[in-house]
Every structure is written in structure tokens, then in C-alpha cells.
Amino acid sequence: MIPKQSAESSDPLHDEPSAAMLTAHALGQLEGAEQADVERQIADPARHKDRETVAEVQRLAEVLRADRLADGSGRGRRGGR
């Protein structure tokens, strides 16, 4: 489980997902309450930067997957080094 950035709070400034939580969400690594919590938070129109972060992580992950598949070894062009 990835630690939350702050304790449970109704204060919007302390209710932001951490970079680790955003990354885990982007990579599909969250489940249940954690996933629902991050989705709720980034649905806020004011959280456009968080949505951009999620989209960027997803784009990078796709590039890495494509590189690994293009290589055929499953380890990428650099041979896993």
C-alpha cells in the first residue's frame, strides 16, 4: 500500500494525492478505496495538473511498453542494462 500524502482531512489543501499515488493510479496499480479516492480527487476541475501528471505517466508507460515489444526480447533496446 502506498502511503497517503496527508492524514484524512476535509481541508482541500491537505486532500491532494501524492505523486506516488498519481503514478500508481496511472499505471493501474490501485484498487478499491484508494483508486476511488484518487479518481474522486482528480475529477475536481481545479486539479488539472494532477490529470496532466496521470496522462504523462500513462504516455511514458506506453512508450516503454512499445519499446519493449519492438525489441522482441521484452527487455527493451538496451537489453535490460
KOLGU-4560 file (N, C-alpha, C; in nm, 3 decimals, padded with zeros to 5 digits):
<recs>
<n_xx: 00.085 n_yy: -00.117 n_zz: 00.000 ca_xx: 00.000 ca_yy: 00.000 ca_zz: 00.000 c_xx: 00.089 c_yy: 00.124 c_zz: 00.000 mol: A seq: 1 type: MET>
<n_xx: 00.056 n_yy: 00.219 n_zz: -00.083 ca_xx: 00.132 ca_yy: 00.343 ca_zz: -00.092 c_xx: 00.079 c_yy: 00.441 c_zz: 00.011 mol: A seq: 2 type: ILE>
<n_xx: 00.168 n_yy: 00.501 n_zz: 00.090 ca_xx: 00.120 ca_yy: 00.594 ca_zz: 00.193 c_xx: 00.058 c_yy: 00.719 c_zz: 00.132 mol: A seq: 3 type: PRO>
<n_xx: -00.046 n_yy: 00.767 n_zz: 00.196 ca_xx: -00.109 ca_yy: 00.890 ca_zz: 00.151 c_xx: -00.021 c_yy: 01.008 c_zz: 00.190 mol: A seq: 4 type: LYS>
<n_xx: -00.036 n_yy: 01.116 n_zz: 00.115 ca_xx: 00.045 ca_yy: 01.234 ca_zz: 00.140 c_xx: 00.012 c_yy: 01.297 c_zz: 00.274 mol: A seq: 5 type: GLN>
<n_xx: -00.113 n_yy: 01.290 n_zz: 00.314 ca_xx: -00.152 ca_yy: 01.353 ca_zz: 00.440 c_xx: -00.257 c_yy: 01.268 c_zz: 00.508 mol: A seq: 6 type: SER>
<n_xx: -00.282 n_yy: 01.301 n_zz: 00.633 ca_xx: -00.386 ca_yy: 01.231 ca_zz: 00.709 c_xx: -00.522 c_yy: 01.266 c_zz: 00.652 mol: A seq: 7 type: ALA>
<n_xx: -00.620 n_yy: 01.184 n_zz: 00.685 ca_xx: -00.757 ca_yy: 01.212 ca_zz: 00.642 c_xx: -00.796 c_yy: 01.352 c_zz: 00.688 mol: A seq: 8 type: GLU>
<n_xx: -00.850 n_yy: 01.429 n_zz: 00.595 ca_xx: -00.884 ca_yy: 01.567 ca_zz: 00.627 c_xx: -00.987 c_yy: 01.618 c_zz: 00.530 mol: A seq: 9 type: SER>
<n_xx: -01.069 n_yy: 01.709 n_zz: 00.574 ca_xx: -01.165 ca_yy: 01.771 ca_zz: 00.482 c_xx: -01.108 c_yy: 01.898 c_zz: 00.422 mol: A seq: 10 type: SER>
<n_xx: -00.988 n_yy: 01.937 n_zz: 00.461 ca_xx: -00.920 ca_yy: 02.054 ca_zz: 00.408 c_xx: -00.870 c_yy: 02.022 c_zz: 00.268 mol: A seq: 11 type: ASP>
<n_xx: -00.918 n_yy: 02.090 n_zz: 00.164 ca_xx: -00.879 ca_yy: 02.059 ca_zz: 00.026 c_xx: -00.729 c_yy: 02.070 c_zz: 00.003 mol: A seq: 12 type: PRO>
<n_xx: -00.659 n_yy: 02.155 n_zz: 00.076 ca_xx: -00.516 ca_yy: 02.168 ca_zz: 00.056 c_xx: -00.440 c_yy: 02.046 c_zz: 00.109 mol: A seq: 13 type: LEU>
<n_xx: -00.502 n_yy: 01.973 n_zz: 00.201 ca_xx: -00.440 ca_yy: 01.853 ca_zz: 00.257 c_xx: -00.505 c_yy: 01.727 c_zz: 00.205 mol: A seq: 14 type: HIS>
<n_xx: -00.585 n_yy: 01.739 n_zz: 00.103 ca_xx: -00.656 ca_yy: 01.625 ca_zz: 00.046 c_xx: -00.609 c_yy: 01.601 c_zz: -00.097 mol: A seq: 15 type: ASP>
<n_xx: -00.479 n_yy: 01.621 n_zz: -00.122 ca_xx: -00.424 ca_yy: 01.604 ca_zz: -00.255 c_xx: -00.354 c_yy: 01.470 c_zz: -00.265 mol: A seq: 16 type: GLU>
<n_xx: -00.369 n_yy: 01.403 n_zz: -00.378 ca_xx: -00.297 ca_yy: 01.277 ca_zz: -00.395 c_xx: -00.147 c_yy: 01.304 c_zz: -00.410 mol: A seq: 17 type: PRO>
<n_xx: -00.065 n_yy: 01.217 n_zz: -00.355 ca_xx: 00.080 ca_yy: 01.231 ca_zz: -00.368 c_xx: 00.122 c_yy: 01.191 c_zz: -00.509 mol: A seq: 18 type: SER>
<n_xx: 00.245 n_yy: 01.225 n_zz: -00.544 ca_xx: 00.299 ca_yy: 01.186 ca_zz: -00.673 c_xx: 00.299 c_yy: 01.034 c_zz: -00.686 mol: A seq: 19 type: ALA>
<n_xx: 00.330 n_yy: 00.965 n_zz: -00.577 ca_xx: 00.329 ca_yy: 00.818 ca_zz: -00.580 c_xx: 00.189 c_yy: 00.763 c_zz: -00.607 mol: A seq: 20 type: ALA>
<n_xx: 00.089 n_yy: 00.823 n_zz: -00.545 ca_xx: -00.049 ca_yy: 00.778 ca_zz: -00.567 c_xx: -00.093 c_yy: 00.806 c_zz: -00.710 mol: A seq: 21 type: MET>
<n_xx: -00.056 n_yy: 00.923 n_zz: -00.764 ca_xx: -00.092 ca_yy: 00.956 ca_zz: -00.902 c_xx: -00.026 c_yy: 00.858 c_zz: -00.999 mol: A seq: 22 type: LEU>
<n_xx: 00.100 n_yy: 00.826 n_zz: -00.972 ca_xx: 00.172 ca_yy: 00.732 ca_zz: -01.058 c_xx: 00.108 c_yy: 00.593 c_zz: -01.050 mol: A seq: 23 type: THR>
<n_xx: 00.079 n_yy: 00.547 n_zz: -00.930 ca_xx: 00.016 ca_yy: 00.416 ca_zz: -00.913 c_xx: -00.119 c_yy: 00.413 c_zz: -00.983 mol: A seq: 24 type: ALA>
<n_xx: -00.194 n_yy: 00.521 n_zz: -00.975 ca_xx: -00.324 ca_yy: 00.530 ca_zz: -01.043 c_xx: -00.304 c_yy: 00.521 c_zz: -01.194 mol: A seq: 25 type: HIS>
<n_xx: -00.208 n_yy: 00.596 n_zz: -01.246 ca_xx: -00.182 ca_yy: 00.599 ca_zz: -01.390 c_xx: -00.143 c_yy: 00.462 c_zz: -01.443 mol: A seq: 26 type: ALA>
<n_xx: -00.074 n_yy: 00.384 n_zz: -01.361 ca_xx: -00.028 ca_yy: 00.251 ca_zz: -01.402 c_xx: -00.126 c_yy: 00.140 c_zz: -01.368 mol: A seq: 27 type: LEU>
<n_xx: -00.243 n_yy: 00.178 n_zz: -01.314 ca_xx: -00.346 ca_yy: 00.079 ca_zz: -01.283 c_xx: -00.312 c_yy: -00.008 c_zz: -01.163 mol: A seq: 28 type: GLY>
<n_xx: -00.235 n_yy: 00.045 n_zz: -01.070 ca_xx: -00.190 ca_yy: -00.032 ca_zz: -00.955 c_xx: -00.274 c_yy: -00.012 c_zz: -00.830 mol: A seq: 29 type: GLN>
<n_xx: -00.373 n_yy: 00.073 n_zz: -00.837 ca_xx: -00.459 ca_yy: 00.096 ca_zz: -00.720 c_xx: -00.586 c_yy: 00.013 c_zz: -00.732 mol: A seq: 30 type: LEU>
<n_xx: -00.645 n_yy: -00.017 n_zz: -00.618 ca_xx: -00.770 ca_yy: -00.090 ca_zz: -00.614 c_xx: -00.860 c_yy: -00.030 c_zz: -00.508 mol: A seq: 31 type: GLU>
<n_xx: -00.985 n_yy: -00.063 n_zz: -00.516 ca_xx: -01.081 ca_yy: -00.030 ca_zz: -00.413 c_xx: -01.085 c_yy: 00.116 c_zz: -00.372 mol: A seq: 32 type: GLY>
<n_xx: -01.078 n_yy: 00.136 n_zz: -00.240 ca_xx: -01.093 ca_yy: 00.270 ca_zz: -00.183 c_xx: -00.984 c_yy: 00.366 c_zz: -00.229 mol: A seq: 33 type: ALA>
<n_xx: -00.859 n_yy: 00.315 n_zz: -00.243 ca_xx: -00.751 ca_yy: 00.404 ca_zz: -00.288 c_xx: -00.777 c_yy: 00.453 c_zz: -00.429 mol: A seq: 34 type: GLU>
<n_xx: -00.818 n_yy: 00.362 n_zz: -00.517 ca_xx: -00.848 ca_yy: 00.401 ca_zz: -00.655 c_xx: -00.964 c_yy: 00.500 c_zz: -00.659 mol: A seq: 35 type: GLN>
<n_xx: -01.069 n_yy: 00.472 n_zz: -00.586 ca_xx: -01.185 ca_yy: 00.560 ca_zz: -00.584 c_xx: -01.148 c_yy: 00.698 c_zz: -00.529 mol: A seq: 36 type: ALA>
<n_xx: -01.063 n_yy: 00.701 n_zz: -00.427 ca_xx: -01.022 ca_yy: 00.827 ca_zz: -00.367 c_xx: -00.944 c_yy: 00.912 c_zz: -00.466 mol: A seq: 37 type: ASP>
<n_xx: -00.847 n_yy: 00.853 n_zz: -00.535 ca_xx: -00.768 ca_yy: 00.929 ca_zz: -00.633 c_xx: -00.858 c_yy: 00.975 c_zz: -00.748 mol: A seq: 38 type: VAL>
<n_xx: -00.946 n_yy: 00.889 n_zz: -00.796 ca_xx: -01.036 ca_yy: 00.927 ca_zz: -00.905 c_xx: -01.125 c_yy: 01.044 c_zz: -00.863 mol: A seq: 39 type: GLU>
<n_xx: -01.174 n_yy: 01.039 n_zz: -00.740 ca_xx: -01.258 ca_yy: 01.149 ca_zz: -00.690 c_xx: -01.178 c_yy: 01.279 c_zz: -00.685 mol: A seq: 40 type: ARG>
<n_xx: -01.056 n_yy: 01.270 n_zz: -00.636 ca_xx: -00.974 ca_yy: 01.390 ca_zz: -00.622 c_xx: -00.937 c_yy: 01.451 c_zz: -00.758 mol: A seq: 41 type: GLN>
<n_xx: -00.898 n_yy: 01.368 n_zz: -00.853 ca_xx: -00.856 ca_yy: 01.425 ca_zz: -00.982 c_xx: -00.974 c_yy: 01.464 c_zz: -01.070 mol: A seq: 42 type: ILE>
<n_xx: -01.094 n_yy: 01.424 n_zz: -01.032 ca_xx: -01.213 ca_yy: 01.467 ca_zz: -01.105 c_xx: -01.244 c_yy: 01.615 c_zz: -01.080 mol: A seq: 43 type: ALA>
<n_xx: -01.190 n_yy: 01.670 n_zz: -00.974 ca_xx: -01.210 ca_yy: 01.811 ca_zz: -00.940 c_xx: -01.152 c_yy: 01.897 c_zz: -01.053 mol: A seq: 44 type: ASP>
<n_xx: -01.231 n_yy: 01.986 n_zz: -01.112 ca_xx: -01.182 ca_yy: 02.070 ca_zz: -01.222 c_xx: -01.056 c_yy: 02.150 c_zz: -01.187 mol: A seq: 45 type: PRO>
<n_xx: -01.036 n_yy: 02.180 n_zz: -01.061 ca_xx: -00.917 ca_yy: 02.256 ca_zz: -01.020 c_xx: -00.790 c_yy: 02.171 c_zz: -01.021 mol: A seq: 46 type: ALA>
<n_xx: -00.805 n_yy: 02.041 n_zz: -01.034 ca_xx: -00.689 ca_yy: 01.950 ca_zz: -01.028 c_xx: -00.636 c_yy: 01.914 c_zz: -01.167 mol: A seq: 47 type: ARG>
<n_xx: -00.638 n_yy: 02.009 n_zz: -01.258 ca_xx: -00.593 ca_yy: 01.981 ca_zz: -01.395 c_xx: -00.447 c_yy: 01.938 c_zz: -01.398 mol: A seq: 48 type: HIS>
<n_xx: -00.364 n_yy: 01.988 n_zz: -01.310 ca_xx: -00.222 ca_yy: 01.948 ca_zz: -01.305 c_xx: -00.208 c_yy: 01.801 c_zz: -01.269 mol: A seq: 49 type: LYS>
<n_xx: -00.292 n_yy: 01.753 n_zz: -01.177 ca_xx: -00.289 ca_yy: 01.612 ca_zz: -01.140 c_xx: -00.330 c_yy: 01.525 c_zz: -01.258 mol: A seq: 50 type: ASP>
<n_xx: -00.433 n_yy: 01.567 n_zz: -01.333 ca_xx: -00.476 ca_yy: 01.492 ca_zz: -01.451 c_xx: -00.366 c_yy: 01.491 c_zz: -01.556 mol: A seq: 51 type: ARG>
<n_xx: -00.295 n_yy: 01.603 n_zz: -01.571 ca_xx: -00.184 ca_yy: 01.610 ca_zz: -01.666 c_xx: -00.072 c_yy: 01.514 c_zz: -01.624 mol: A seq: 52 type: GLU>
<n_xx: -00.045 n_yy: 01.506 n_zz: -01.495 ca_xx: 00.056 ca_yy: 01.414 ca_zz: -01.443 c_xx: 00.019 c_yy: 01.270 c_zz: -01.475 mol: A seq: 53 type: THR>
<n_xx: -00.106 n_yy: 01.234 n_zz: -01.451 ca_xx: -00.154 ca_yy: 01.098 ca_zz: -01.480 c_xx: -00.138 c_yy: 01.069 c_zz: -01.630 mol: A seq: 54 type: VAL>
<n_xx: -00.179 n_yy: 01.161 n_zz: -01.714 ca_xx: -00.170 ca_yy: 01.141 ca_zz: -01.859 c_xx: -00.024 c_yy: 01.125 c_zz: -01.903 mol: A seq: 55 type: ALA>
<n_xx: 00.066 n_yy: 01.204 n_zz: -01.848 ca_xx: 00.208 ca_yy: 01.195 ca_zz: -01.883 c_xx: 00.267 c_yy: 01.061 c_zz: -01.842 mol: A seq: 56 type: GLU>
<n_xx: 00.234 n_yy: 01.014 n_zz: -01.723 ca_xx: 00.283 ca_yy: 00.883 ca_zz: -01.678 c_xx: 00.229 c_yy: 00.773 c_zz: -01.770 mol: A seq: 57 type: VAL>
<n_xx: 00.103 n_yy: 00.783 n_zz: -01.809 ca_xx: 00.044 ca_yy: 00.683 ca_zz: -01.898 c_xx: 00.112 c_yy: 00.685 c_zz: -02.035 mol: A seq: 58 type: GLN>
<n_xx: 00.143 n_yy: 00.805 n_zz: -02.087 ca_xx: 00.214 ca_yy: 00.815 ca_zz: -02.216 c_xx: 00.352 c_yy: 00.752 c_zz: -02.206 mol: A seq: 59 type: ARG>
<n_xx: 00.425 n_yy: 00.783 n_zz: -02.099 ca_xx: 00.558 ca_yy: 00.727 ca_zz: -02.081 c_xx: 00.553 c_yy: 00.575 c_zz: -02.069 mol: A seq: 60 type: LEU>
<n_xx: 00.458 n_yy: 00.524 n_zz: -01.995 ca_xx: 00.444 ca_yy: 00.379 ca_zz: -01.980 c_xx: 00.417 c_yy: 00.314 c_zz: -02.115 mol: A seq: 61 type: ALA>
<n_xx: 00.336 n_yy: 00.377 n_zz: -02.198 ca_xx: 00.306 ca_yy: 00.323 ca_zz: -02.330 c_xx: 00.430 c_yy: 00.323 c_zz: -02.419 mol: A seq: 62 type: GLU>
<n_xx: 00.510 n_yy: 00.428 n_zz: -02.414 ca_xx: 00.635 ca_yy: 00.433 ca_zz: -02.491 c_xx: 00.727 c_yy: 00.319 c_zz: -02.448 mol: A seq: 63 type: VAL>
<n_xx: 00.739 n_yy: 00.299 n_zz: -02.318 ca_xx: 00.825 ca_yy: 00.192 ca_zz: -02.268 c_xx: 00.774 c_yy: 00.055 c_zz: -02.309 mol: A seq: 64 type: LEU>
<n_xx: 00.642 n_yy: 00.034 n_zz: -02.304 ca_xx: 00.584 ca_yy: -00.093 ca_zz: -02.348 c_xx: 00.611 c_yy: -00.116 c_zz: -02.497 mol: A seq: 65 type: ARG>
<n_xx: 00.590 n_yy: -00.013 n_zz: -02.578 ca_xx: 00.612 ca_yy: -00.024 ca_zz: -02.722 c_xx: 00.759 c_yy: -00.055 c_zz: -02.752 mol: A seq: 66 type: ALA>
<n_xx: 00.850 n_yy: 00.008 n_zz: -02.680 ca_xx: 00.993 ca_yy: -00.016 ca_zz: -02.698 c_xx: 01.026 c_yy: -00.161 c_zz: -02.666 mol: A seq: 67 type: ASP>
<n_xx: 00.971 n_yy: -00.210 n_zz: -02.558 ca_xx: 00.996 ca_yy: -00.348 ca_zz: -02.516 c_xx: 00.941 c_yy: -00.447 c_zz: -02.620 mol: A seq: 68 type: ARG>
<n_xx: 00.822 n_yy: -00.418 n_zz: -02.673 ca_xx: 00.762 ca_yy: -00.506 ca_zz: -02.774 c_xx: 00.838 c_yy: -00.500 c_zz: -02.905 mol: A seq: 69 type: LEU>
<n_xx: 00.884 n_yy: -00.382 n_zz: -02.944 ca_xx: 00.957 ca_yy: -00.366 ca_zz: -03.070 c_xx: 01.089 c_yy: -00.441 c_zz: -03.065 mol: A seq: 70 type: ALA>
<n_xx: 01.149 n_yy: -00.449 n_zz: -02.951 ca_xx: 01.276 ca_yy: -00.518 ca_zz: -02.934 c_xx: 01.258 c_yy: -00.669 c_zz: -02.946 mol: A seq: 71 type: ASP>
<n_xx: 01.143 n_yy: -00.717 n_zz: -02.905 ca_xx: 01.115 ca_yy: -00.859 ca_zz: -02.913 c_xx: 01.165 c_yy: -00.940 c_zz: -02.795 mol: A seq: 72 type: GLY>
<n_xx: 01.252 n_yy: -00.883 n_zz: -02.715 ca_xx: 01.306 ca_yy: -00.956 ca_zz: -02.601 c_xx: 01.225 c_yy: -00.934 c_zz: -02.476 mol: A seq: 73 type: SER>
<n_xx: 01.143 n_yy: -00.829 n_zz: -02.478 ca_xx: 01.070 ca_yy: -00.794 ca_zz: -02.356 c_xx: 01.153 c_yy: -00.714 c_zz: -02.259 mol: A seq: 74 type: GLY>
<n_xx: 01.277 n_yy: -00.681 n_zz: -02.299 ca_xx: 01.363 ca_yy: -00.605 ca_zz: -02.209 c_xx: 01.400 c_yy: -00.468 c_zz: -02.264 mol: A seq: 75 type: ARG>
<n_xx: 01.352 n_yy: -00.431 n_zz: -02.381 ca_xx: 01.387 ca_yy: -00.301 ca_zz: -02.439 c_xx: 01.514 c_yy: -00.308 c_zz: -02.521 mol: A seq: 76 type: GLY>
<n_xx: 01.543 n_yy: -00.202 n_zz: -02.590 ca_xx: 01.658 ca_yy: -00.198 ca_zz: -02.681 c_xx: 01.791 c_yy: -00.212 c_zz: -02.609 mol: A seq: 77 type: ARG>
<n_xx: 01.798 n_yy: -00.172 n_zz: -02.487 ca_xx: 01.925 ca_yy: -00.174 ca_zz: -02.414 c_xx: 01.951 c_yy: -00.310 c_zz: -02.348 mol: A seq: 78 type: ARG>
<n_xx: 01.867 n_yy: -00.406 n_zz: -02.374 ca_xx: 01.890 ca_yy: -00.540 ca_zz: -02.320 c_xx: 01.877 c_yy: -00.551 c_zz: -02.169 mol: A seq: 79 type: GLY>
<n_xx: 01.802 n_yy: -00.457 n_zz: -02.108 ca_xx: 01.778 ca_yy: -00.463 ca_zz: -01.965 c_xx: 01.894 c_yy: -00.411 c_zz: -01.882 mol: A seq: 80 type: GLY>
<n_xx: 01.990 n_yy: -00.347 n_zz: -01.946 ca_xx: 02.105 ca_yy: -00.295 ca_zz: -01.870 c_xx: 02.084 c_yy: -00.156 c_zz: -01.825 mol: A seq: 81 type: ARG>
</recs>
